[in-house]
Amino acid sequence: MRPLQPLFQSSVSALSKVLSTHGHSIKLGTISDVYAANIILNGYTRCRELPIAHKVFDEMPHRDTVSWNTLIAGHVNCGKFESAWEVLIDMRRGGMGIDGYTFGSVLKGVACAVRLDLGEQLHSMILKMGLLENVYCGSALLDMYAKSERVWDAFLVLQHMPEPNSVSWNALISGFSKNKDREMAFWLLGCMESECVKPDDGTFAPLLTLLDGPNFYKQTVQIHAKTVKHGLESKNTVCNAMITSYSECGSIGDAKKVFDGSFLTQDIVTWNSMLAAYLVHSEEDSAFKLFILMQQVGFEPDIYTYTSMISACFEQSQKSLGICLHGLVIKRGLEISVPISNALIAVYLKSNNRSMEEALRIFESIESKDRVSWNTILTGYSQFGLSEDTLNLFALMRYLLVEIDHYSFSAVLKSCSDLATLQLGQEVHALALKTGFESNEFVAGSLIFMYAKCGIIEDARKSFEETQQDSSVTWNSIIFGYAQHGLGHDALDLFRLMIARKVKPDHITFVAVLTACSHTGLVEEGENFLQSMDRDYGIPLRMEHYACAIDLFGRSGCIDKAKALVESMPFKPDPMVWKTLLGACRTCGDIELASTVASQLLELEPEEHCTYILLSDMYGNLGKWGEKAEIKRLMRERGVRKVPGWSWIEVQNEVHAFNAEDHSHPHCTDIYFMLGGLMEEIRRLDLVLDANLEALGENFDSCLDCLV
């Protein structure tokens, strides 16, 4: 932010000089000279004063190619490509000769505007006029194709250039780098060096973006050595790319060395690159220290800085830091920034469902909500189980013509799954087909899960078969579906098929596999999968894997194994693990261990009603009424209330929710009247069945007497 003031002053100073020169030229009568007029015209275009530049141009008694080129370049540099194109047309109509500089400026505008159709027209003109060998013209043509992602056309242009310079080579290397064609990009570097063209910072920065994994660490070191050899190690673009490359190769230490070595030439991008490196490696404390230091040395954080730091505050322990950053954003007047507001919404939603109100307040305050804003709130509703709110918001998005993408579909399909609203889920499926999102792996996975959750495992399998099966996302969904339907063997067969087809499993895959083992009682298979995760697949065990294994042991009555597994965990158990172990205790009837586990849970989540209810029921089943009464008393003292369970049914595409003895439904009188009639019919059928059974018993006795 600080450099803006001197920049503004220099712009005002430059304009005042041009105005002064213009005035002197009019006074001295030199304005009629083409050379003098071109200088003034160039001055106005550089100051972005296009209306004045046009006035000067129109009043020039004589114009040459330089005059037209200056006006075209001015429009292009101001981002007004259509106006530049119109000037070019006027230039040709006036019979003025077009040279390499003309094509260079217009092609630059074509690249920025992504008008490949016009670029191809210019290419034809260049060939017709024999200007392809012009270095300036050829470089601009090559750059246009490279930026339009037509890299092989750009490569052909390079081959026809007699002596391509570093700008041409860099444009081509950058184009192939953006296409992730690592082999071709580095081959071009070799060709460039063999042609004795000296690489510069524009050469190495794009190449470093391709070195984004631990297996590229040695190449990163080699490129680093080349930059030092060519004296480019202090260039900002090289330093920034080097920090990111070392970070993505797994060496945060080398990234820090590059950062420290660039102290004299650092810019805001350098600091942001180092912040991102710390956050990628989960070193949030170091990132926050660096965030404070950058301000102490005079660098004002930008939007990228704030969004990165805010997004790092997802853990509950960092919630206070997120609130502090929110206050800082307000203090700096940046709350109007949509990306920053979106990041704040995501942080509040990640904290807990009690922060939903604050997230909604920020959402409502955004004047120009973008797609991310809507999807973040939609996903928040879905994750907190506010399924009806999710469906209502999705309907509002459709009404307001907000662009729907795969995030939107995934969130609304999850809510359809939670509500088991099959008909509505099918309608969303039809909309996904209509908009072409059914092939997206996340939408496909959500569709599979939705059909499985609604009890239609056949349709879930059909959705799976109709989508691409090269991603773990869809495989995870179908394995989960079979697991939750108690079809554990089928789920494990799918896992083996997934491995046979060389689809790489992830940590979610093993949650699904362990769930399948748990729901089918496959203890030995589950233990084998647990041991093979890190050993055979390089996937370290997470909290959810331990919870699944504990559930597996608990369902099978192996409470000692479950307890031993918790004690062997390399990290402190979270509430999910303790709840699973408590459930295992109830299954096995181990009240002593249950009491110990419950004390841990009551300390971690004193407001969670499930722990109290579960422990109370276990005491009641064992006839320990004193202990049961103590739990009830503790609930009253802490103000904990049992949250009633809800059931729902979908009738004619409308969801009706209810709980025990509920009278909130507008048609409850009719419902209870119908229910009473059904109960009477059931009692009548019971009497008839009892009478038939009694008669059958008498007939059986008579038959026995006859036989005797």
Secondary structure as GFF3:
##gff-version 3
##sequence-region A 1 708
A	DSSP	alpha_helix	4	28	.	.	.	ID=ss1
A	DSSP	three_ten_helix	30	32	.	.	.	ID=ss2
A	DSSP	alpha_helix	34	46	.	.	.	ID=ss3
A	DSSP	alpha_helix	50	59	.	.	.	ID=ss4
A	DSSP	alpha_helix	65	77	.	.	.	ID=ss5
A	DSSP	alpha_helix	81	93	.	.	.	ID=ss6
A	DSSP	alpha_helix	100	113	.	.	.	ID=ss7
A	DSSP	alpha_helix	116	129	.	.	.	ID=ss8
A	DSSP	alpha_helix	135	147	.	.	.	ID=ss9
A	DSSP	alpha_helix	151	159	.	.	.	ID=ss10
A	DSSP	alpha_helix	166	178	.	.	.	ID=ss11
A	DSSP	alpha_helix	182	194	.	.	.	ID=ss12
A	DSSP	alpha_helix	201	208	.	.	.	ID=ss13
A	DSSP	three_ten_helix	214	216	.	.	.	ID=ss14
A	DSSP	alpha_helix	217	229	.	.	.	ID=ss15
A	DSSP	alpha_helix	236	248	.	.	.	ID=ss16
A	DSSP	alpha_helix	252	261	.	.	.	ID=ss17
A	DSSP	three_ten_helix	263	265	.	.	.	ID=ss18
A	DSSP	alpha_helix	268	280	.	.	.	ID=ss19
A	DSSP	alpha_helix	284	296	.	.	.	ID=ss20
A	DSSP	alpha_helix	303	311	.	.	.	ID=ss21
A	DSSP	three_ten_helix	316	318	.	.	.	ID=ss22
A	DSSP	alpha_helix	319	331	.	.	.	ID=ss23
A	DSSP	alpha_helix	338	351	.	.	.	ID=ss24
A	DSSP	three_ten_helix	353	355	.	.	.	ID=ss25
A	DSSP	alpha_helix	356	365	.	.	.	ID=ss26
A	DSSP	alpha_helix	371	383	.	.	.	ID=ss27
A	DSSP	alpha_helix	387	399	.	.	.	ID=ss28
A	DSSP	alpha_helix	406	419	.	.	.	ID=ss29
A	DSSP	alpha_helix	422	435	.	.	.	ID=ss30
A	DSSP	alpha_helix	441	453	.	.	.	ID=ss31
A	DSSP	alpha_helix	457	465	.	.	.	ID=ss32
A	DSSP	alpha_helix	472	484	.	.	.	ID=ss33
A	DSSP	alpha_helix	488	500	.	.	.	ID=ss34
A	DSSP	alpha_helix	507	520	.	.	.	ID=ss35
A	DSSP	alpha_helix	523	537	.	.	.	ID=ss36
A	DSSP	alpha_helix	543	555	.	.	.	ID=ss37
A	DSSP	alpha_helix	559	568	.	.	.	ID=ss38
A	DSSP	alpha_helix	575	588	.	.	.	ID=ss39
A	DSSP	alpha_helix	591	604	.	.	.	ID=ss40
A	DSSP	alpha_helix	609	621	.	.	.	ID=ss41
A	DSSP	alpha_helix	625	638	.	.	.	ID=ss42
A	DSSP	beta_strand	647	651	.	.	.	ID=ss43
A	DSSP	beta_strand	654	658	.	.	.	ID=ss44
A	DSSP	alpha_helix	668	707	.	.	.	ID=ss45
###
